[in-house]
Amino acid sequence: MTIGLRIVLLVVALFSCIFVVRKIRKAQMRIEDTLFWIVIATGTLVLGIFPQIAFWFARVLGISAPVNFVFLTFIFILLFKVFILTVQISQLQEKIKNL
């Protein structure tokens, strides 16, 4: 993993943590919802500090480059989040329909 990507991961993790904390302080987000983003930022920070983790997982999973592992991991995590949000929207629409 290149130094540039590591720096980008660290900067993104720090900015996302700052942004989430500001949203909590302004009461614009629920703490339950921010937990997901804090975990993502922490994971990004860990991958930026210890790139050997990405190298190991890429080698074990047979992925050609660690950067591809990082991108693939984030794509799967975000797809999972979209699925969870879709389920919540469906439940809310059902509640509105019943009202």
Secondary structure, DSSP 8 states (H G I E B T S, - for coil): --HHHHHHHHHHHHHHHHHHHHHHHTT-S-HHHHHHHHHHHHHHHHHHH-THHHHHHHHHHT-S-HHHHHHHHHHHHHHHHHHHHHHHHHHHHHHHHH-
